[in-house]
Amino acid sequence: MKALHLLCLLILGGQSSSACPHPCACHGSQVNCSSRFLTSSNLSSIFPAGTAELHLHNNQLTTLPNGFLDKLPSLRQVSLHGNPWACDCGVLYLRAWLRRRPGSPSGQPHVNCSSPPHLRGRLVEYLTEEEVLDSCHYWYCDLALASQVILFVFVLVQVALLAAVIVFLRRFERLSREAMRT
């Protein structure tokens, strides 16, 4: 019966475990992943059930995956300072989480933006949505701009070819007239 329960948790997407994620250290309900050179891409998404304290400070985190901290219902304290937070679209989840956290600013001292330059040093929690969205760069915008530039170059090449054909036809017409006269 217990195996069936574990199988259901795995199939239904249970995101807790009793195992301590590598390379963190676990002591009771405390998970210490600080100063482990963790990045947003190699941060574990599975933490022990009942994690109440999570230390993620002094790493190389630039964003947190959407819903990352919401998967830890017992979480009372989290330390996130000392990371190079990129305050673009990827920080919207963290910003929202910090804002809805009931009055525990002591758990998040100095969660500051490292980039972009105009937001460097700002507290993530106090950024406006407009400030964050102004820093968003979507790949499809770059693709649209590149497409427009390529289309413009293509049209210019077509105009140049058309002009060359017109010049050639005028020369050919002039040569034909001269040939008919002689």
C-alpha positions in Angstrom: 0.0 0.0 0.0 2.9 2.4 0.8 4.5 1.7 -2.6 1.2 2.6 -4.2 1.1 5.9 -2.3 4.7 6.7 -3.4 3.9 5.8 -7.0 0.9 8.1 -6.9 3.0 10.9 -5.6 5.6 10.4 -8.4 2.9 10.2 -11.1 0.9 13.2 -9.8 4.0 15.3 -9.5 4.8 15.3 -5.9 7.7 17.7 -5.4 9.0 16.7 -2.0 11.4 14.1 -0.9 13.1 12.9 2.2 16.5 13.1 0.5 18.7 16.1 0.7 19.4 17.6 -2.7 22.9 17.6 -3.9 25.1 19.6 -3.1 23.1 21.0 -0.1 23.4 20.0 3.6 20.2 19.1 5.5 19.7 19.2 9.3 16.1 18.5 10.4 13.9 21.0 8.6 16.8 23.2 7.5 18.3 22.9 4.0 21.5 24.8 3.5 22.4 25.3 -0.1 24.4 28.5 0.5 27.7 29.2 -1.1 27.5 26.2 -3.4 27.9 28.1 -6.7 24.4 27.1 -7.7 22.9 28.6 -10.8 19.3 28.9 -11.8 19.8 25.9 -14.2 21.4 23.5 -11.7 19.2 24.4 -8.7 17.3 21.3 -7.5 13.5 21.5 -7.7 12.9 18.8 -5.1 13.5 19.4 -1.4 12.7 17.4 1.7 9.1 17.4 2.8 8.8 19.8 5.8 11.6 22.1 4.8 11.0 25.1 7.0 14.3 26.9 6.5 16.0 27.2 3.1 19.4 28.9 2.6 20.2 29.9 -1.0 22.4 32.9 -0.3 25.8 33.6 -1.9 25.2 31.5 -5.0 25.0 32.5 -8.7 21.2 32.5 -8.9 19.8 35.0 -11.4 16.1 33.8 -11.3 13.9 31.2 -9.5 11.6 28.9 -11.5 7.9 29.9 -11.3 6.3 28.2 -8.3 9.7 27.2 -6.8 9.0 28.4 -3.3 5.3 27.7 -3.4 6.1 23.9 -3.5 7.4 24.2 0.1 4.3 24.7 2.3 6.2 24.5 5.6 8.8 27.2 4.6 9.1 29.8 7.3 12.5 31.4 6.4 14.5 31.7 3.2 17.7 33.5 2.6 18.3 34.7 -0.9 20.8 37.5 -0.6 24.2 37.6 -2.3 23.0 36.3 -5.6 23.3 38.2 -8.9 19.5 38.6 -9.6 18.6 39.6 -13.1 15.7 41.9 -12.9 14.0 41.1 -16.2 10.9 39.1 -16.8 12.5 36.1 -15.0 12.3 37.9 -11.6 8.5 38.5 -11.7 7.8 35.3 -9.7 10.4 36.1 -7.0 9.1 39.7 -6.8 5.5 38.5 -6.4 6.6 35.9 -3.8 8.5 38.4 -1.8 5.6 40.8 -1.9 3.0 38.3 -0.7 5.2 36.9 2.0 3.5 37.9 5.3 5.8 40.5 7.0 9.1 38.6 7.1 11.6 41.0 5.7 14.3 39.7 8.0 14.4 36.5 5.9 15.2 38.4 2.7 17.8 41.0 3.4 19.4 42.5 0.4 17.7 40.7 -2.4 19.0 43.2 -4.9 19.1 43.4 -8.7 22.5 43.0 -10.3 21.3 43.7 -13.8 20.2 45.4 -16.0 22.4 48.5 -15.1 19.6 50.9 -14.6 18.1 48.6 -11.9 21.4 47.5 -10.2 21.2 47.7 -6.4 17.4 48.1 -6.3 15.5 45.7 -3.9 13.6 43.2 -6.0 10.5 43.4 -3.7 10.1 47.1 -4.4 10.4 47.1 -8.2 7.3 48.1 -10.1 5.9 45.8 -12.7 6.6 48.5 -15.4 10.3 48.7 -14.4 10.6 44.9 -14.8 8.7 44.7 -18.0 10.7 47.5 -19.6 13.8 45.3 -19.1 12.3 42.2 -20.8 13.7 41.2 -24.1 11.8 38.5 -25.9 13.5 36.4 -28.5 10.6 36.8 -31.0 11.1 40.6 -30.9 14.7 40.2 -32.0 13.5 37.7 -34.6 10.9 40.2 -35.9 13.5 42.9 -36.1 15.9 40.6 -37.9 13.2 39.6 -40.3 12.4 43.2 -41.1 16.0 44.0 -41.7 16.4 41.0 -44.0 13.2 42.0 -45.8 14.5 45.6 -46.3 17.8 44.3 -47.7 15.9 41.9 -50.0 13.8 44.8 -51.3 16.9 46.9 -51.8 18.5 44.1 -53.8 15.4 43.7 -55.9 15.3 47.5 -56.6 19.0 47.4 -57.6 18.4 44.4 -59.9 15.5 46.2 -61.5 17.5 49.3 -62.0 20.3 47.2 -63.6 17.8 45.5 -65.9 16.4 48.9 -67.0 19.8 50.3 -67.7 20.8 47.2 -69.6 17.5 47.4 -71.7 18.1 51.1 -72.5 21.6 50.3 -73.6 20.4 47.4 -75.6 17.7 49.5 -77.2 20.3 52.2 -78.1 22.6 49.6 -79.6 19.7 48.1 -81.5 18.8 51.5 -83.0 22.4 52.1 -84.0 22.6 48.6 -85.6 19.5 49.3 -87.6 20.9 52.5 -88.9 24.0 50.9 -90.2 
